[in-house]
Amino acid sequence: YSDSIITLYYVPSDFSGKAWSPNEARYALNYKGVPYKTVWIEYPEIEPTMRSIGAAPTKKKPDGSPWYTIPVIVDPSRTATSGGPTVVSDSFHIAEYLDETYSTPSTGPLFPPGTKALQQLFYDHFFKNVLLQSVPMALPEVIKHLNEGSRPYWRLTCEPIVGGKLEDVCSKGSEKLDGVRDDL
């Protein structure tokens, strides 16, 4: 890490120089005015890359093994307890880190005082009850915008989750959408 600016790891897409999904970490970095560079990595590269930089897994796979996801930031200007740069996984934790480390009177906090617990509760509820429920609708669309380096991996890992070919699952999306509406 010869640079002194933060590195943001994310997956590229066919949207010229942009990620395929909203990137809260990027929004937070931009809001805080923190300089950063993006390292684009394809889905098959996430786990080995995250392990190599010392990122923490963000979840567990159904078999109990660690699941590495992105976004992840590496901040070489702050030394972690390990002696290396600070590495932060997960959008919510990245926002917390940026608030703790890069707060200035001109930008204000990402989490207004006294709201972090409520926002964590909302984030967890939204992820579980809205995002996960909408997966069958989204997955077939996402694969269309991933680079060739990520498509086979995406299919291999997602089709078992949704129980069929992504294109077939899309037709069942309206049933899932009703469930998502009910959860809102």
Disulfide bonds with the S-S distance in Angstrom:
none
